[in-house]
Amino acid sequence: MFLLSPAKALDYETPPHVDLHTQPLFVRQAAELIAVLREKTPQEIASLMDLSDPLAGLNVARYQAWQPTFTRANAKPAVLAFNGDVYEGLDARSLDEAQLAWLQDHLCILSGLYGVLRPLDLMQPYRLEMGTRLATVKGKNLYQFWGAQIADYLNQRAAAERVPVVVNLASEEYFKSVDLKVLKPRVVTCVFEELKGGQYKVISFMAKRARGLMMRHAVQQKVSTVDDLKGFDLEGYAFVPAASGPDRLVFRRDARP
């Protein structure tokens, strides 16, 4: 089971190339958060999320338009709606129905508003990053709002696996939403480093794309073990055993292709 972060950039203009879709899992919780967000002025949203006035206005309109019923008219499968660096690396628009079905069975996208989205879950447009200090009746931020719910869901999914493993391809901000005291499966984290100034470093936007590329590798190879991940070699990356540990796989490249 793989974990990815969502993206700020969204694409609702390009029609989905497949008819596959499912309903999101945590609609009740999302509706609770939308109710809180609807009470805020555009100025409060701009301040809360550090947005420009036009972006704040756009998202206030999104909160007002949001509905608890998800259809092909008002929503789009999440993996096809997100459009940032991670999702350019994954390039789900080039995957066929069988590959998207594999993705649906193996990927969870963490979300500030929706908790967990499966790739084909219909998603209405939103902006609510997991690190947002949005106060609710459950606490002062979204980590307190979601509590153990995400970890409980991952445990439920993992219960069907003979050797459950969660592969963390999410950012630190989003992975913090998974309560590790509750989570039962083993966690393996993938790290992507670039050679810069004679040292290997994580460069944020390159690491985001690499996470998407790793997910693409997983789909294409139908990986089923941690060792299968080590064969990842897209866009010049290679597994580095000397820098890795059992639960931390390091991939490096010396130059961008």
C-alpha positions in Angstrom: 0.0 0.0 0.0 1.5 3.3 -1.1 0.9 6.8 0.3 1.1 10.0 -1.7 0.4 13.7 -0.9 -2.2 15.6 -2.9 -1.3 18.6 -5.1 -2.4 22.2 -4.9 -2.7 22.4 -8.7 -5.9 20.9 -10.1 -7.1 20.0 -13.6 -10.8 20.0 -14.1 -10.6 21.0 -17.7 -9.3 17.8 -19.2 -12.1 15.1 -19.4 -11.2 11.8 -17.8 -10.1 9.2 -20.3 -11.9 6.4 -18.5 -15.3 5.9 -17.0 -14.0 4.3 -13.8 -14.9 6.1 -10.6 -15.7 5.4 -7.0 -17.3 7.4 -4.1 -15.0 9.0 -1.5 -14.9 7.4 1.9 -15.0 10.3 4.4 -17.8 12.5 3.0 -19.3 13.1 6.5 -15.9 14.4 7.8 -15.3 16.5 4.7 -18.8 18.1 5.1 -17.9 19.0 8.7 -14.8 20.8 7.5 -16.6 22.5 4.7 -19.2 23.8 7.2 -16.3 25.4 9.2 -14.7 26.9 6.1 -18.0 28.4 4.9 -18.1 30.5 8.0 -14.9 32.3 7.1 -14.6 35.5 5.0 -12.2 35.6 2.0 -9.8 37.7 4.1 -9.8 35.1 6.8 -9.2 32.3 4.3 -6.3 34.4 2.7 -4.7 34.8 6.2 -5.3 31.2 7.3 -3.8 29.7 4.1 -1.4 32.5 3.1 -3.2 33.0 -0.2 -3.5 35.9 -2.5 -6.9 37.7 -2.6 -7.9 36.1 -6.0 -6.9 32.6 -4.8 -8.8 33.1 -1.5 -11.9 34.2 -3.5 -11.6 31.1 -5.7 -11.5 28.8 -2.7 -14.3 30.5 -0.9 -16.4 29.9 -4.0 -15.3 26.3 -4.1 -16.4 25.8 -0.4 -19.8 27.3 -1.2 -20.3 25.1 -4.3 -19.2 21.9 -2.5 -22.0 19.3 -2.2 -22.1 16.0 -0.2 -23.2 14.2 -3.4 -20.4 13.4 -5.9 -21.2 13.0 -9.6 -19.3 13.1 -12.8 -20.8 16.6 -13.3 -19.3 18.2 -10.2 -16.3 15.9 -9.5 -13.4 14.0 -11.1 -11.3 11.0 -10.1 -8.7 12.3 -7.7 -5.6 10.9 -9.5 -6.7 12.6 -12.7 -7.7 15.9 -11.0 -4.4 16.5 -9.1 -1.9 18.1 -11.4 1.3 19.0 -9.4 4.9 17.7 -9.7 4.0 14.3 -8.1 1.2 13.7 -10.5 3.2 14.8 -13.5 5.7 12.0 -12.5 2.9 9.5 -12.1 1.2 10.6 -15.4 -2.1 8.7 -14.6 -3.6 10.1 -17.8 -1.4 7.7 -19.8 -2.4 4.6 -17.7 -5.0 2.2 -19.0 -8.0 0.8 -17.1 -6.2 -2.2 -15.8 -3.3 -0.1 -14.5 -5.8 2.4 -12.9 -7.5 -0.6 -11.3 -4.2 -1.8 -9.9 -3.5 1.8 -8.6 -7.0 1.8 -6.9 -6.0 -1.4 -5.0 -2.6 -0.1 -3.9 -2.6 3.7 -3.5 -4.0 6.0 -0.9 -3.8 9.8 -1.4 -3.8 11.7 1.9 -5.9 14.8 2.0 -6.6 17.6 4.4 -10.3 17.7 3.4 -11.0 14.1 2.4 -8.7 12.3 4.8 -7.9 9.4 2.4 -8.7 9.4 -1.3 -8.4 6.3 -3.4 -7.2 7.2 -6.9 -10.6 6.7 -8.6 -12.6 8.4 -5.8 -14.6 11.4 -7.2 -13.2 14.6 -5.8 -14.7 18.1 -5.9 -12.1 20.9 -6.2 -10.7 22.3 -2.9 -7.7 23.8 -1.2 -7.0 22.7 2.4 -3.5 21.6 3.2 -3.0 19.2 6.0 -0.8 21.6 7.9 -3.5 24.3 8.0 -4.3 25.5 11.5 -8.1 25.2 11.0 -9.8 25.0 14.4 -12.7 22.6 14.8 -14.6 21.1 17.7 -12.0 18.3 17.6 -9.0 20.6 18.1 -6.8 23.4 16.8 -5.6 21.8 13.6 -6.4 19.1 11.0 -4.1 16.6 12.7 -6.3 16.7 15.7 -9.4 16.7 13.5 -8.4 13.5 11.8 -6.8 11.9 14.9 -6.5 8.1 14.4 -9.0 7.9 11.6 -6.5 7.6 8.8 -4.3 5.1 10.5 -7.5 3.0 11.4 -8.5 3.0 7.7 -5.0 1.9 6.6 -5.1 -0.9 9.3 -8.4 -2.0 7.9 -7.0 -2.1 4.3 -3.8 -3.9 5.5 -5.7 -6.6 7.4 -6.3 -8.4 4.1 -2.6 -8.6 3.3 -0.4 -11.5 4.2 2.7 -9.3 4.9 1.3 -5.7 5.2 3.7 -2.9 4.2 3.0 0.8 3.9 5.3 2.5 1.4 5.5 6.2 2.4 5.9 8.5 -0.7 4.1 11.4 1.1 5.6 14.6 2.3 6.4 15.0 6.0 3.4 17.4 6.4 1.0 14.7 5.1 2.6 11.6 6.7 2.2 13.3 10.1 -1.6 12.7 9.7 -1.0 9.0 10.0 -0.9 8.1 13.7 2.1 5.8 14.0 1.1 4.7 17.5 -2.1 3.2 15.9 -0.7 2.1 12.6 0.1 -1.7 12.5 1.8 -2.4 9.2 5.6 -1.9 8.7 6.4 1.4 7.1 9.1 1.8 4.4 10.0 5.3 3.3 11.6 6.2 -0.1 14.1 9.1 -0.2 15.2 10.7 -3.5 18.5 12.7 -3.6 20.3 14.8 -6.2 24.1 15.5 -6.5 24.5 19.2 -5.8 27.8 20.9 -4.8 29.5 17.6 -4.3 26.8 16.3 -1.9 23.6 14.3 -2.2 20.6 16.3 -1.1 16.8 16.2 -1.2 15.7 18.9 -3.6 12.0 19.4 -2.9 10.4 19.8 -6.4 12.6 17.0 -7.8 11.8 14.7 -4.9 8.0 15.3 -5.5 8.3 14.3 -9.2 10.4 11.3 -8.1 7.7 10.1 -5.8 5.3 10.1 -8.7 7.8 8.3 -10.8 8.2 5.6 -8.2 4.4 5.2 -8.1 4.5 4.9 -11.9 7.3 2.2 -11.6 5.1 0.4 -9.1 2.1 0.3 -11.4 4.1 -0.7 -14.5 6.0 -3.5 -12.7 3.1 -4.4 -10.4 5.5 -4.5 -7.5 4.5 -6.8 -4.6 7.6 -6.7 -2.3 9.9 -4.1 -0.9 12.8 -5.6 -3.0 10.8 -4.9 -6.1 11.0 -1.2 -5.3 14.8 -1.3 -5.5 14.7 -1.8 -9.2 13.4 1.8 -9.7 15.5 3.5 -12.3 13.3 6.0 -14.1 14.9 9.3 -15.1 18.4 8.3 -13.9 17.7 7.3 -10.3 19.4 4.2 -8.8 19.0 2.5 -5.5 22.0 3.0 -3.1 22.3 0.1 -0.7 25.1 1.7 1.3 22.9 4.8 2.1 19.7 2.7 2.8 18.3 0.7 5.7 15.6 -2.0 5.9 12.9 0.7 6.2 14.5 3.6 4.4 15.3 3.2 0.7 17.6 5.8 -0.8 17.7 6.6 -4.5 20.2 9.0 -6.0 21.1 10.4 -9.3 24.2 12.5 -10.3 22.5 14.6 -13.1 19.0 15.2 -14.5 18.6 13.4 -17.8 
